Amino acid sequence: MEEEKAWIQRALAGDQEAFACLVGAYQTAVYNLAYRMLGNATEAEDAAQETFLRAYTRLNTYDSERKFSSWLLAIVSHHCVDRLRQRRWGWLSLDELPPWRWLSSSSRPEEVVIRGEERDEVHQLLNQLPPHYRAAVILHYWYDLSYEEIAEAMETTESAVKSTLYRARHMLAQGTLAHQNRQAVSLAQRAVAEG
Amino acid sequence: MASCQDIGLLMSLVLDQSLDESEARSLEEHLSRCSTCRQEWEAMQRISRFFTDAPLMEPPPGFADRVMQRLARRQARRQGLLAGAALLVTCLSLVALALPETVRWLAMLWQVFTEPSLLSHGAKLVAQLLGLAESLARACWLITTAPFSSFDRPVLLGYSFLVLVLTVLWIRLVVGSRVGYKPVINNV
């Protein structure tokens, strides 16, 4: 922590090497959030780079009472939410693209990861959520942030975070169940057709 | 009795380990008799496990270097823009300072060059210079040849007197007219 504060102080004085240390320390956190939000490696790298440039420019607005990581994650999530809102088809409705096959009870997440399919499927799942739901889910699951920390990063209240997480989970669960029902109907129709 | 929507919120809270004992009992009770909520609860748990097990994505190699290169480029561009802006402001301020004087001089020059008397005087001046050159050439020729000819000696004296008179007249004419030339210039 002391080292981090020293880097921040030196970066504030214009020392780019100190800022490079901060980039090295937080590059995975920033890139992962951008990647999970945007679902595209090229766009994620661009968004993550832009985040660090904005952080450097706005470093004088950083409140040292806050966690630096929360401040940085707030910049990434806002930037990615803005990018997603600029996309015409940034997220699709639940019925348009059902990625639920891997969520059948026989398919464990670790097995999916081993099959090398995890990246797209996590993205397809997150892609069903509106941008700010997506940000809350990612900050909760990948960064293990408390409601308070997520609220701080998203500039909202703790109760709004609880509500957002519930709505996101509800949307995803309903999507899963709808997909399973469609599969069951399809299987039944096939069985009837085959006699 | 809690509604299915209230129970949905409790399911979400229990996944975050933010549920107290009485709420947990209420959830358990509801799930034991509501198959719809039970299905949703199982789906929520599967999704939650899937996200929990998904790893952090590492940035591609060289990411930090690319960030710093982009930062350096942006800083250089910003400094270039600042320097350009400073130069522009400096030039504009100098122009603003010099503008009244420049306008006055330009107006004066414009009036000088558009004054018709300048052209006519110039043409006269050139003609007179050519005439003078011709007279001087003739004089030089007479001076160099006259000493060798007794016939030309009175002619030389006469011609020298004539050249002297003409020269005086030309000087009076030219110098007098130049001194007398005053273009009309309005004060700006």
Chai-1 contact restraints between the chains, C-beta under 6 A:
chainA,res_idxA,chainB,res_idxB,connection_type,confidence,min_distance_angstrom,max_distance_angstrom,comment,restraint_id
A,A20,B,M68,contact,1.0,0.0,6.0,A-B,restraint_1
A,V23,B,A64,contact,1.0,0.0,6.0,A-B,restraint_2
A,V23,B,V67,contact,1.0,0.0,6.0,A-B,restraint_3
A,G24,B,A64,contact,1.0,0.0,6.0,A-B,restraint_4
A,Q27,B,P59,contact,1.0,0.0,6.0,A-B,restraint_5
A,Q27,B,F63,contact,1.0,0.0,6.0,A-B,restraint_6
A,Q27,B,A64,contact,1.0,0.0,6.0,A-B,restraint_7
A,T28,B,L56,contact,1.0,0.0,6.0,A-B,restraint_8
A,T28,B,E58,contact,1.0,0.0,6.0,A-B,restraint_9
A,Y31,B,P59,contact,1.0,0.0,6.0,A-B,restraint_10
A,N32,B,L56,contact,1.0,0.0,6.0,A-B,restraint_11
A,N32,B,M57,contact,1.0,0.0,6.0,A-B,restraint_12
A,Y35,B,M57,contact,1.0,0.0,6.0,A-B,restraint_13
A,Q49,B,V67,contact,1.0,0.0,6.0,A-B,restraint_14
A,Q49,B,R70,contact,1.0,0.0,6.0,A-B,restraint_15
A,F52,B,V67,contact,1.0,0.0,6.0,A-B,restraint_16
A,L53,B,L71,contact,1.0,0.0,6.0,A-B,restraint_17
A,Y56,B,L71,contact,1.0,0.0,6.0,A-B,restraint_18
A,L103,B,R46,contact,1.0,0.0,6.0,A-B,restraint_19
A,P109,B,R49,contact,1.0,0.0,6.0,A-B,restraint_20
A,P109,B,F50,contact,1.0,0.0,6.0,A-B,restraint_21
A,P109,B,D53,contact,1.0,0.0,6.0,A-B,restraint_22
A,E110,B,D53,contact,1.0,0.0,6.0,A-B,restraint_23
A,V122,B,A54,contact,1.0,0.0,6.0,A-B,restraint_24
A,Y141,B,F51,contact,1.0,0.0,6.0,A-B,restraint_25
A,L165,B,S12,contact,1.0,0.0,6.0,A-B,restraint_26
A,Y166,B,L9,contact,1.0,0.0,6.0,A-B,restraint_27
A,Y166,B,S12,contact,1.0,0.0,6.0,A-B,restraint_28
A,R169,B,S12,contact,1.0,0.0,6.0,A-B,restraint_29
A,R169,B,M44,contact,1.0,0.0,6.0,A-B,restraint_30
A,H170,B,G8,contact,1.0,0.0,6.0,A-B,restraint_31
A,L172,B,I47,contact,1.0,0.0,6.0,A-B,restraint_32
A,A173,B,E40,contact,1.0,0.0,6.0,A-B,restraint_33
A,A173,B,A43,contact,1.0,0.0,6.0,A-B,restraint_34
A,A173,B,M44,contact,1.0,0.0,6.0,A-B,restraint_35
A,T176,B,A43,contact,1.0,0.0,6.0,A-B,restraint_36
A,L177,B,Q39,contact,1.0,0.0,6.0,A-B,restraint_37
A,L177,B,A43,contact,1.0,0.0,6.0,A-B,restraint_38
